[in-house]
Amino acid sequence: MVAPNIYEALAAVLSYPGDDYRTRVVEAVLAAPDDIAPGLQGFGAALEGKSTLELQELYTVTFDLNPVCSLELGWHLFGENYDRGLLLVRMRALLRQHGIAESGELPDHLSHALQLLARMDEAARRDFAVAIVLPALGKMLDAFRDKQNPYEQVLVALKNQLRSLCPGIPIFIPQQEPVLRVLD
C-alpha cells in the first residue's frame, strides 16, 4: 500500500464513510508524520467494532446535524453572509485551478480544503492554512470540548499538522458565533 499525501488522506477520513472507511483511516495513519500518527491511531481504535451504518451515523450526528461542528469552513468564519459567498466563489475557482472535482459538498467543505492543501506549493499552503483553515478549525475544536467524540482526534491531528507549517504565526480565531443575516 502506498501512503497518500497526509492532506489527501485526512480529506478521505473527513468525508462521508463508506465500506472502505477503515482502509481510509489506515492510509491516514501511514501517511501521518510521527507526531500526529498516534491521534489517528486512537481514532481508528475508537471505531473498532462499528458497522458502516454506525460510522455513517456518527459522521452525520457529528458534522451534519450540529452546525457548530459543520465541516464548512466559511460558515465558521463568516456565517451565512456575503463574505461566505465570496469565499465559496474563490474556493470553487481554486478547486478548478488545481484540478479538483467538487463532490456533493460545498466548495468550502474541509475535505475540499485539504485536497487544495495537498496540491498547493508550500507558501500558498501556509497562507491558506493561516487565513482559512486554522481559524475555522479552532472554532470546530471548541465545539468538541468535553464531548468525547472520536473525530476530535482527527481534527487535533490536522491542527497539529497545520501548525507545523507556521509555528511562529499567531492564528486569529473568531470569538463570536457567525451572525445569521437571514434573521436581521
C-alpha positions in Angstrom: 0.0 0.0 0.0 1.4 3.4 -1.0 0.8 6.1 1.6 -1.0 9.1 0.2 -0.2 12.7 1.0 -1.3 13.4 4.6 -3.8 16.1 3.5 -5.4 13.9 0.9 -5.6 11.1 3.5 -7.2 13.4 6.1 -9.7 14.6 3.4 -10.7 11.0 2.9 -11.2 10.5 6.6 -13.3 13.7 6.9 -15.5 12.6 4.0 -18.7 10.6 4.4 -17.9 7.0 5.5 -18.5 4.1 3.1 -17.5 0.4 3.2 -13.8 1.5 2.6 -13.7 3.8 5.6 -11.4 1.7 7.8 -8.9 1.5 4.8 -9.0 5.3 4.6 -8.1 5.6 8.3 -5.2 3.1 7.9 -4.0 5.1 4.9 -4.1 8.3 7.0 -2.1 6.7 9.8 0.5 5.5 7.2 0.7 9.0 5.7 0.9 10.8 9.0 4.1 12.2 10.4 5.2 10.6 13.7 3.8 13.4 15.9 0.2 13.1 14.7 0.0 9.4 13.9 -0.9 8.4 17.5 -4.0 10.6 17.4 -5.1 9.0 14.1 -4.4 5.5 15.6 -6.6 6.4 18.5 -9.4 7.4 16.2 -9.1 4.1 14.4 -9.2 2.2 17.7 -12.3 4.1 18.7 -14.1 2.9 15.5 -13.3 -0.8 16.1 -16.5 -2.9 16.1 -18.6 -0.3 14.5 -20.5 -1.2 11.3 -20.5 1.0 8.3 -24.0 2.2 9.2 -22.8 3.1 12.7 -19.9 5.0 11.2 -22.2 6.9 8.9 -24.5 7.7 11.8 -21.5 9.0 13.9 -20.4 11.2 11.0 -23.8 12.6 10.4 -24.5 13.3 14.0 -21.1 14.9 14.4 -20.9 17.1 11.4 -24.3 17.4 9.6 -26.8 17.7 12.4 -24.8 20.1 14.6 -23.9 23.3 12.7 -21.3 24.2 15.3 -19.3 21.3 14.1 -20.1 21.7 10.4 -17.2 20.9 8.1 -18.0 24.0 6.0 -15.1 26.4 6.8 -16.8 29.6 5.6 -19.7 29.1 8.0 -17.3 29.2 10.9 -15.6 32.2 9.5 -18.5 34.3 8.2 -21.8 32.7 9.0 -24.4 33.0 6.2 -23.4 36.4 4.8 -21.9 37.9 1.7 -18.4 37.2 2.8 -19.0 33.5 2.9 -20.5 33.7 -0.7 -17.3 35.4 -1.8 -15.2 32.6 -0.1 -17.3 30.0 -1.9 -16.7 31.6 -5.3 -12.9 31.8 -4.6 -12.8 28.2 -3.3 -14.6 27.0 -6.4 -12.0 28.8 -8.6 -9.1 27.3 -6.6 -10.6 23.8 -6.9 -10.8 24.2 -10.7 -7.3 25.7 -10.8 -5.9 22.7 -9.0 -7.9 20.2 -11.0 -10.0 19.0 -8.0 -13.5 17.8 -8.8 -16.2 19.1 -6.4 -18.1 16.4 -4.5 -21.7 16.9 -3.4 -20.3 19.2 -0.7 -20.0 23.0 -0.9 -16.6 24.3 -2.1 -15.6 25.4 1.5 -16.0 21.9 2.9 -12.9 20.8 4.8 -12.4 17.8 2.6 -12.1 20.2 -0.4 -9.7 22.5 1.5 -7.5 19.6 2.4 -7.3 18.5 -1.2 -6.2 22.0 -2.0 -3.5 22.0 0.7 -2.2 18.8 -0.9 -1.7 20.4 -4.2 -0.6 23.9 -3.2 3.0 25.0 -3.1 4.5 25.5 0.3 3.9 29.3 0.6 0.3 29.1 -0.7 -0.3 26.1 1.6 0.9 28.1 4.6 -1.1 31.2 3.7 -4.3 29.3 3.1 -3.9 27.3 6.3 -3.4 30.5 8.4 -6.1 32.6 6.7 -8.9 30.0 6.3 -8.4 26.5 7.7 -6.8 27.1 11.1 -9.2 29.8 12.3 -12.3 27.6 11.4 -10.6 24.6 12.8 -10.1 26.4 16.1 -13.8 27.1 16.4 -14.7 23.5 15.4 -12.4 22.2 18.2 -14.0 24.5 20.7 -17.3 22.7 19.9 -15.8 19.3 20.6 -14.7 20.3 24.1 -16.0 17.8 26.7 -17.9 15.8 24.0 -15.9 12.6 23.9 -16.3 12.4 20.2 -13.5 10.4 18.3 -13.5 12.8 15.4 -11.9 15.3 17.8 -8.7 13.3 17.5 -8.7 13.7 13.7 -9.2 17.5 14.0 -6.5 17.8 16.6 -4.1 15.8 14.3 -5.0 18.2 11.5 -4.4 21.2 13.6 -1.0 20.0 14.7 0.0 19.2 11.1 -1.1 22.7 10.0 0.6 24.4 13.0 3.9 22.7 11.9 3.6 24.8 8.7 3.5 28.1 10.6 4.8 27.7 14.2 5.5 31.3 14.8 2.4 32.9 13.3 -0.4 33.8 15.6 -3.8 32.5 14.4 -6.9 34.7 14.5 -9.8 32.6 15.7 -13.2 34.4 15.6 -14.5 34.7 19.1 -18.2 35.3 18.2 -20.6 33.0 16.6 -21.3 33.8 13.0 -24.3 36.1 12.5 -27.2 34.6 10.6 -28.2 37.6 8.4 -31.4 35.9 7.4 -32.8 36.8 10.8 -31.9 40.5 10.5 
